[in-house]
Amino acid sequence: MFRFRFRPILFQIVFGFVDVFFSFLWIDLYSGC
């Protein structure tokens, strides 16, 4: 929690990539079914 104040941009970028990655996974799963 302490590092979140020092590097909010880094966490934002990482979570952004994870969000896009999982969204692509969901699209693949739904299109597969």
Buried (B, 14 or more C-beta within 10 A) or exposed (E): EEEEEEEEEEEEEEEEEEEEEEEEEEEEEEEEE
